[in-house]
C-alpha cells in the first residue's frame, strides 16, 4: 500500500514538473514581431518632350575692348595739365593726356630749322643764275617759311640737275633732320586716341619721366569684351554672332552680348576653346566678373532633368502602372552643371522628380 502511494506521488511530481517547466519556458519567450510591408511614396511628373535650347555656361572678367598702356618715348619733367593726370579722369579724343617739358629739345629743333633756312638762302643767288626757271619757287618757299610752324614740304624738283644741285648743298639732309626732330617733339605731348577714362596713373606733375617708362592706362568704357572658355566638344556650335545672356553673380542684373571671335586653337591641358563676347552697358566696369550663357543650338524632342536623377549616366527611373518602378535607358545629349538634356523618353511617361534611396527595378511604390 505504501509503495503504491509513493508511486502515485512520484508520477504526480513528474507531471507537475513537466507542466511547470513548460509554463516557465512559455513565459520567458518573446512574441515574434510581425513585419508589415512598407510601400514608399514617390513624386513624379509626366514627360513632355519639346525643343530644348542647349545653353553653354561660362564666366569671366570684363576688359575694355579699346585699352592702351601709356609709355613715354622721350625724357622730360611732367608738366601740369588742364586736367589732373589721375585715375578716373575723363578725356575726349584728341585732348592732351599729359605733357613733358620740351624747352631744351625745342631749342635744338629751332637751331636745325634756322640752319635749313640759311642753307636755302645761300643757294638762291646760284639758282637765279643757273636755274632761273626754278628760282621763283624756292624764293616763295623761303617767304612761306615760319620758324614757329611745322616745316613745309620742299618744292618738287623739275629735273635731276636741280635735285643734284640742292642735294649737294646739304639741303635735303638738313630738311629731313628737321622733320625727324619735329616728329620727336610731338612725342613730348601725349593725346587721347579716343574718348575714354584714365584707369591708372603712375606719375604726377614735377616728376622726371624716362624713356620707356609706363605712365598709366587708358580705356574706352563704352565697349567691353569678355573671354570665356568652352569645352572643345561644343566648338562646332560656337558661331560668331551668337547671342549671349550675361548676368552678375547675384543674378540681379542682366546684359546682352554677342560672340565676336572664336579662337581656332584648343587648349591642350584643359581641352577648351576660347570665345570672345562683346557687351555694352553704362553699368559695366573694367574687371567686373560676369556669368555667360551661350545659346548654342536647340535639341528637338528632348527633356531637361536634374543630373542627380541619372542612374550610371544612362538611365532613369519611371513609374509604370502607377505602382511599379521601371529603369529606362536614355540618351544624354548635353550635361550642364546641375541639369542634363536627355532623349529617349516617351511623352506622358511618369518620371521620378526626386532621388529614391534603395530604388530597384520592379519596386512597388505609391505616387504622391
PAFIDO-644757 format. One record per residue (C-alpha): residue number from 1; x, y, z. Coordinates in nm, 3 decimals, m for minus. Example, Ala and Ser with C-alpha at 12.3 -4.5 7.8 and 13.67 -1.06 7.14 Angstrom:
<sites>
   seq        c1        c2        c3
     1     1.230    m0.450     0.780
     2     1.367    m0.106     0.714
</sites>
This chain:
<sites>
   seq        c1        c2        c3
     1     0.000     0.000     0.000
     2     0.274     0.239     0.094
     3     0.460     0.161    m0.227
     4     0.151     0.242    m0.432
     5     0.113     0.581    m0.266
     6     0.480     0.668    m0.328
     7     0.448     0.562    m0.691
     8     0.143     0.781    m0.740
     9     0.317     1.079    m0.575
    10     0.621     1.030    m0.797
    11     0.408     1.028    m1.110
    12     0.221     1.341    m0.997
    13     0.553     1.514    m0.917
    14     0.696     1.435    m1.263
    15     0.381     1.554    m1.440
    16     0.379     1.873    m1.230
    17     0.745     1.937    m1.307
    18     0.676     1.897    m1.679
    19     0.388     2.145    m1.676
    20     0.583     2.387    m1.457
    21     0.881     2.377    m1.692
    22     0.658     2.436    m1.996
    23     0.492     2.726    m1.818
    24     0.824     2.889    m1.734
    25     0.953     2.843    m2.092
    26     0.638     2.989    m2.244
    27     0.652     3.278    m2.003
    28     1.011     3.374    m2.099
    29     0.957     3.355    m2.475
    30     0.904     3.696    m2.654
    31     0.637     3.714    m2.918
    32     0.771     3.720    m3.275
    33     0.743     4.067    m3.436
    34     0.503     4.100    m3.720
    35     0.658     4.276    m4.022
    36     0.432     4.485    m4.235
    37     0.531     4.550    m4.595
    38     0.607     4.925    m4.640
    39     0.536     5.091    m4.975
    40     0.739     5.406    m5.034
    41     0.581     5.722    m5.170
    42     0.739     5.883    m5.477
    43     0.700     6.216    m5.657
    44     0.663     6.205    m6.033
    45     0.592     6.425    m6.333
    46     0.474     6.348    m6.683
    47     0.733     6.363    m6.960
    48     0.674     6.642    m7.213
    49     0.926     6.628    m7.495
    50     0.995     6.960    m7.669
    51     1.272     7.172    m7.820
    52     1.532     7.233    m7.550
    53     1.793     7.508    m7.611
    54     2.148     7.391    m7.541
    55     2.296     7.665    m7.322
    56     2.671     7.665    m7.264
    57     2.759     7.826    m6.930
    58     3.086     8.008    m6.869
    59     3.222     8.302    m6.674
    60     3.495     8.560    m6.699
    61     3.615     8.915    m6.634
    62     3.541     9.218    m6.847
    63     3.822     9.402    m7.022
    64     3.781     9.717    m7.227
    65     3.790     9.644    m7.599
    66     3.986     9.966    m7.659
    67     4.260     9.975    m7.399
    68     4.610    10.118    m7.412
    69     4.906    10.133    m7.178
    70     5.071    10.474    m7.189
    71     5.451    10.476    m7.222
    72     5.693    10.761    m7.277
    73     5.919    10.763    m7.585
    74     6.110    11.069    m7.464
    75     6.256    11.201    m7.139
    76     6.142    11.509    m6.954
    77     5.972    11.656    m6.649
    78     5.595    11.610    m6.641
    79     5.414    11.945    m6.665
    80     5.087    12.045    m6.500
    81     4.794    11.994    m6.742
    82     4.446    12.143    m6.755
    83     4.316    11.817    m6.610
    84     4.479    11.622    m6.331
    85     4.655    11.311    m6.458
    86     4.474    11.086    m6.209
    87     4.275    10.764    m6.232
    88     3.910    10.836    m6.305
    89     3.971    11.145    m6.519
    90     3.773    11.154    m6.844
    91     3.919    11.281    m7.171
    92     3.783    11.349    m7.518
    93     3.951    11.224    m7.834
    94     4.249    11.446    m7.918
    95     4.263    11.604    m7.572
    96     4.605    11.623    m7.405
    97     4.659    11.345    m7.153
    98     4.997    11.468    m7.033
    99     5.276    11.698    m7.146
   100     5.651    11.685    m7.079
   101     5.881    11.986    m7.061
   102     6.045    12.022    m7.406
   103     6.229    12.354    m7.376
   104     6.575    12.210    m7.441
   105     6.460    11.991    m7.728
   106     6.258    12.274    m7.883
   107     6.565    12.498    m7.885
   108     6.761    12.225    m8.064
   109     6.484    12.196    m8.325
   110     6.479    12.572    m8.383
   111     6.854    12.565    m8.434
   112     6.819    12.300    m8.705
   113     6.534    12.487    m8.874
   114     6.749    12.801    m8.877
   115     7.030    12.602    m9.037
   116     6.794    12.477    m9.310
   117     6.672    12.830    m9.374
   118     7.028    12.957    m9.406
   119     7.125    12.679    m9.648
   120     6.835    12.759    m9.881
   121     6.907    13.131    m9.858
   122     7.271    13.067    m9.955
   123     7.180    12.886   m10.279
   124     6.930    13.145   m10.408
   125     7.194    13.353   m10.595
   126     7.321    13.042   m10.776
   127     6.967    12.936   m10.856
   128     6.895    13.279   m11.009
   129     7.192    13.238   m11.244
   130     7.195    12.863   m11.322
   131     6.825    12.773   m11.277
   132     6.624    13.091   m11.338
   133     6.303    12.894   m11.401
   134     6.323    12.719   m11.061
   135     6.435    13.029   m10.870
   136     6.085    13.165   m10.810
   137     5.953    12.852   m10.634
   138     6.248    12.840   m10.395
   139     6.210    13.209   m10.325
   140     5.840    13.154   m10.249
   141     5.936    12.865   m10.021
   142     6.159    13.089    m9.813
   143     5.891    13.357    m9.788
   144     5.646    13.098    m9.653
   145     5.898    12.952    m9.408
   146     5.778    13.016    m9.049
   147     6.010    12.920    m8.763
   148     5.713    12.876    m8.529
   149     5.522    12.639    m8.755
   150     5.582    12.295    m8.897
   151     5.843    12.295    m9.171
   152     5.670    12.295    m9.512
   153     5.746    12.033    m9.772
   154     6.032    12.119   m10.009
   155     5.938    12.224   m10.364
   156     5.922    11.945   m10.621
   157     6.229    11.907   m10.838
   158     6.185    11.988   m11.206
   159     6.494    11.796   m11.318
   160     6.768    11.569   m11.195
   161     7.020    11.853   m11.232
   162     6.819    12.065   m10.989
   163     6.789    11.771   m10.749
   164     7.165    11.707   m10.756
   165     7.236    12.076   m10.705
   166     7.008    12.107   m10.400
   167     7.125    11.776   m10.252
   168     7.490    11.873   m10.299
   169     7.435    12.181   m10.085
   170     7.318    11.963    m9.790
   171     6.963    12.097    m9.805
   172     6.793    11.754    m9.823
   173     6.989    11.626    m9.524
   174     6.906    11.938    m9.322
   175     6.539    11.917    m9.420
   176     6.496    11.554    m9.309
   177     6.686    11.622    m8.986
   178     6.435    11.895    m8.908
   179     6.136    11.672    m8.992
   180     6.277    11.398    m8.769
   181     6.311    11.641    m8.479
   182     5.957    11.769    m8.535
   183     5.821    11.415    m8.507
   184     6.027    11.368    m8.194
   185     5.894    11.695    m8.049
   186     5.534    11.575    m8.088
   187     5.610    11.286    m7.851
   188     5.651    11.532    m7.562
   189     5.275    11.570    m7.565
   190     5.053    11.260    m7.547
   191     4.693    11.298    m7.669
   192     4.391    11.074    m7.617
   193     4.349    10.841    m7.919
   194     3.978    10.806    m7.836
   195     3.730    10.937    m7.581
   196     3.770    10.745    m7.258
   197     3.881    10.737    m6.897
   198     4.216    10.706    m6.725
   199     4.214    10.389    m6.511
   200     4.572    10.402    m6.386
   201     4.815    10.691    m6.331
   202     5.173    10.617    m6.229
   203     5.330    10.966    m6.244
   204     5.249    11.309    m6.107
   205     5.341    11.664    m6.220
   206     5.702    11.756    m6.147
   207     5.836    11.402    m6.166
   208     6.106    11.307    m6.416
   209     5.979    11.074    m6.686
   210     6.231    10.845    m6.856
   211     6.226    10.678    m7.196
   212     6.021    10.356    m7.187
   213     5.861    10.435    m6.852
   214     5.497    10.330    m6.809
   215     5.283    10.631    m6.727
   216     4.933    10.487    m6.694
   217     4.646    10.301    m6.852
   218     4.360    10.439    m7.061
   219     4.037    10.269    m7.174
   220     3.718    10.330    m7.369
   221     3.438    10.245    m7.119
   222     3.167    10.211    m7.384
   223     3.252     9.863    m7.515
   224     3.380     9.568    m7.313
   225     3.497     9.223    m7.408
   226     3.484     8.901    m7.208
   227     3.692     8.591    m7.273
   228     3.516     8.262    m7.194
   229     3.637     7.902    m7.215
   230     3.404     7.641    m7.364
   231     3.452     7.264    m7.379
   232     3.607     7.175    m7.713
   233     3.334     6.921    m7.791
   234     3.100     7.216    m7.848
   235     3.343     7.402    m8.074
   236     3.129     7.336    m8.380
   237     2.833     7.501    m8.204
   238     3.014     7.830    m8.140
   239     2.934     8.078    m8.414
   240     3.027     8.444    m8.449
   241     2.711     8.647    m8.394
   242     2.553     8.409    m8.141
   243     2.361     8.592    m7.867
   244     2.494     8.565    m7.513
   245     2.293     8.627    m7.196
   246     2.513     8.779    m6.924
   247     2.446     8.838    m6.557
   248     2.628     8.939    m6.241
   249     2.697     8.683    m5.969
   250     2.392     8.792    m5.769
   251     2.166     8.743    m6.076
   252     2.023     9.089    m6.013
   253     2.137     9.247    m6.340
   254     2.109     9.112    m6.692
   255     2.304     9.213    m7.002
   256     2.305     9.103    m7.364
   257     2.620     9.041    m7.566
   258     2.726     8.858    m7.877
   259     3.013     8.636    m7.987
   260     3.258     8.838    m8.199
   261     3.553     8.596    m8.223
   262     3.620     8.226    m8.170
   263     3.976     8.102    m8.128
   264     4.082     7.829    m8.369
   265     4.312     7.663    m8.114
   266     4.215     7.413    m7.842
   267     4.399     7.436    m7.510
   268     4.590     7.108    m7.477
   269     4.565     7.094    m7.098
   270     4.201     7.189    m7.036
   271     4.067     7.085    m7.379
   272     3.871     7.408    m7.400
   273     3.834     7.666    m7.673
   274     3.816     8.040    m7.612
   275     3.536     8.263    m7.737
   276     3.517     8.640    m7.707
   277     3.195     8.824    m7.625
   278     3.124     9.194    m7.681
   279     2.887     9.372    m7.442
   280     2.781     9.736    m7.398
   281     2.609     9.888    m7.095
   282     2.662    10.202    m6.883
   283     2.672     9.996    m6.561
   284     2.965     9.780    m6.670
   285     3.317     9.839    m6.541
   286     3.664     9.711    m6.622
   287     3.738     9.390    m6.429
   288     3.375     9.300    m6.345
   289     3.306     8.926    m6.317
   290     3.007     8.805    m6.518
   291     2.842     8.474    m6.594
   292     2.758     8.397    m6.955
   293     2.500     8.165    m7.110
   294     2.560     8.098    m7.479
   295     2.266     7.954    m7.671
   296     2.448     7.709    m7.899
   297     2.160     7.517    m8.059
   298     1.817     7.365    m7.993
   299     1.771     6.990    m7.931
   300     1.437     6.862    m8.061
   301     1.219     6.602    m7.885
   302     1.412     6.618    m7.557
   303     1.359     6.691    m7.188
   304     1.575     6.860    m6.923
   305     1.603     6.689    m6.583
   306     1.831     6.721    m6.276
   307     2.158     6.529    m6.313
   308     2.102     6.361    m5.975
   309     1.817     6.155    m6.125
   310     2.050     5.974    m6.365
   311     2.147     5.615    m6.291
   312     2.500     5.543    m6.415
   313     2.452     5.835    m6.656
   314     2.249     5.616    m6.894
   315     1.911     5.551    m6.729
   316     1.632     5.699    m6.517
   317     1.351     5.553    m6.307
   318     0.994     5.576    m6.432
   319     0.671     5.450    m6.277
   320     0.455     5.218    m6.483
   321     0.102     5.112    m6.399
   322     0.113     5.382    m6.128
   323     0.289     5.148    m5.887
   324     0.599     4.973    m6.030
   325     0.945     5.125    m6.074
   326     1.099     5.070    m6.415
   327     1.458     5.154    m6.516
   328     1.455     5.310    m6.863
   329     1.769     5.363    m7.074
   330     1.803     5.717    m7.209
   331     2.046     5.915    m7.428
   332     2.205     6.220    m7.262
   333     2.286     6.488    m7.521
   334     2.420     6.766    m7.300
   335     2.542     6.782    m6.938
   336     2.508     7.114    m6.757
   337     2.630     7.200    m6.408
   338     2.304     7.085    m6.245
   339     2.077     6.963    m6.525
   340     2.108     6.727    m6.819
   341     1.924     6.724    m7.152
   342     1.814     6.370    m7.242
   343     1.632     6.194    m7.523
   344     1.465     5.854    m7.533
   345     1.166     5.908    m7.305
   346     0.812     5.897    m7.438
   347     0.552     6.163    m7.376
   348     0.336     6.112    m7.064
   349     0.577     5.862    m6.909
   350     0.594     5.921    m6.535
   351     0.946     6.006    m6.428
   352     1.072     6.048    m6.071
   353     1.140     6.406    m5.968
   354     1.338     6.316    m5.655
   355     1.600     6.053    m5.582
   356     1.453     5.741    m5.414
   357     1.704     5.571    m5.179
   358     1.723     5.194    m5.229
   359     1.528     5.201    m5.555
   360     1.540     4.893    m5.777
   361     1.372     4.757    m6.087
   362     1.022     4.628    m6.010
   363     0.995     4.800    m5.672
   364     0.637     4.868    m5.560
   365     0.575     5.236    m5.489
   366     0.290     5.475    m5.431
   367     0.256     5.800    m5.626
   368     0.203     6.111    m5.418
</sites>
